[in-house]
Amino acid sequence: MDDLYREHLLDHSKHPRNHGTLDAPDCEAEGKNPLCGDEVEIDVALADGRIASIRFTGHGCAVSQAATSMLTELVDGMAAEEAAALPSQAIIDELGIPLSAMRVKCAVLGLGTLKVALHRGAGTPLPEEWGVDDEMVWG
């Protein structure tokens, strides 16, 4: 089963879904993991409180880029509040492979960046552990 998930991860890494930018996003943010160099930028267009369109750009390891690609498919059409409340485990489960602590940070970089984008553009709350800091930088 791990081989199937690895193939899925590699497919998303080599052929990311929703890759690119939006001309006039309602929400946008950039996330960085300076420990490994992963970077993700997310653009979101909203319609009636739902994610109508989502795009991302970035570079880094296969895990960060594939997880962000998977994230865009997962949240497309979802209510902004629901997407902002997604737990990290949702993305880890989507990847379906065992991850070290460092790889978990790679896997959830896109989700954290999305939460910041939705906070800035739609006013959704950030997770409590983030306090008032609305930047997505691991380290």
C-alpha positions in Angstrom: 0.0 0.0 0.0 2.9 2.4 0.7 4.0 2.0 -2.9 0.6 3.2 -4.1 0.8 6.3 -1.8 4.4 7.0 -2.9 3.3 6.9 -6.6 0.5 9.3 -5.7 2.9 11.6 -4.0 5.4 11.5 -6.9 2.6 12.2 -9.4 1.5 15.3 -7.5 5.1 16.4 -7.1 5.9 16.0 -10.9 2.4 17.1 -12.1 1.1 19.5 -9.4 -2.6 20.3 -9.6 -3.8 23.9 -9.5 -0.2 25.2 -10.0 0.0 28.8 -11.0 -1.4 32.2 -9.8 -4.7 34.0 -9.9 -5.0 37.4 -11.4 -7.0 39.0 -8.6 -7.0 36.7 -5.5 -9.2 37.6 -2.6 -6.7 35.9 -0.3 -2.9 35.3 -0.6 0.0 34.4 1.5 3.6 33.1 1.3 5.0 30.3 3.5 8.6 29.4 4.1 10.5 26.7 5.8 14.0 28.2 6.2 15.4 24.9 7.7 15.0 23.1 4.4 14.3 25.9 1.9 10.7 24.9 1.0 8.5 27.8 -0.2 4.8 28.0 -1.1 2.7 30.9 -2.3 -1.1 30.4 -2.3 -3.8 32.5 -4.0 -7.5 32.0 -3.3 -10.6 33.4 -4.9 -13.8 33.2 -2.8 -17.4 33.2 -3.8 -20.2 33.2 -1.3 -17.7 32.3 1.5 -16.4 29.2 -0.4 -13.1 28.6 -2.1 -14.0 29.1 -5.8 -10.5 28.8 -7.1 -7.1 28.1 -5.6 -3.6 28.2 -7.1 -0.1 27.7 -5.7 3.5 28.2 -6.7 6.6 27.3 -4.9 9.6 25.1 -4.8 11.1 22.6 -2.4 11.0 19.0 -1.6 8.6 16.5 -3.2 6.6 16.3 0.1 5.9 20.0 0.4 4.9 20.5 -3.2 2.9 17.3 -3.5 1.1 18.0 -0.2 0.2 21.5 -1.3 -1.1 20.1 -4.7 -3.2 17.6 -2.8 -4.4 20.4 -0.4 -5.7 22.5 -3.3 -7.8 19.5 -4.6 -9.1 18.8 -1.0 -10.2 22.4 -0.3 -11.6 23.4 -3.7 -15.2 24.3 -3.2 -14.9 24.1 0.6 -16.2 26.9 2.9 -13.4 29.2 4.0 -14.1 28.5 7.6 -14.0 24.8 7.1 -10.7 25.0 5.2 -9.2 27.3 7.9 -10.1 24.7 10.5 -8.6 21.7 8.8 -6.2 19.9 11.1 -2.7 19.0 10.0 -3.6 15.4 10.2 -5.9 15.8 7.2 -2.9 16.5 5.0 -0.7 13.9 6.6 -3.5 11.3 6.0 -3.9 12.5 2.4 -0.2 11.8 1.8 -0.6 8.3 3.3 3.1 7.7 4.1 5.1 7.7 7.3 6.7 11.1 7.9 9.6 12.1 10.2 9.1 15.3 12.3 11.0 17.4 9.7 8.8 16.0 6.9 5.6 16.8 8.8 6.7 20.5 8.6 7.2 20.0 4.9 3.8 18.4 4.5 1.8 21.0 6.4 3.5 24.1 5.0 0.8 24.6 2.4 -2.0 24.2 4.9 -0.4 26.7 7.2 0.0 29.1 4.3 -3.6 28.6 3.3 -4.7 29.4 6.9 -2.7 32.6 6.8 -4.2 33.6 3.4 -7.8 32.9 4.6 -7.1 34.9 7.8 -5.8 37.9 5.9 -8.4 37.8 3.1 -11.5 36.4 4.7 -10.9 37.0 8.4 -10.9 33.4 9.5 -9.2 32.7 12.8 -5.6 31.4 13.0 -5.0 28.4 15.2 -4.6 29.5 18.8 -1.0 28.3 19.1 0.0 30.9 16.5 -1.1 33.8 18.7 -1.2 37.1 16.8 1.6 36.2 14.3 0.1 35.9 10.9 3.2 34.8 9.0 3.9 31.2 8.0 7.6 30.7 8.7 8.9 27.5 10.3 12.1 27.4 12.2 
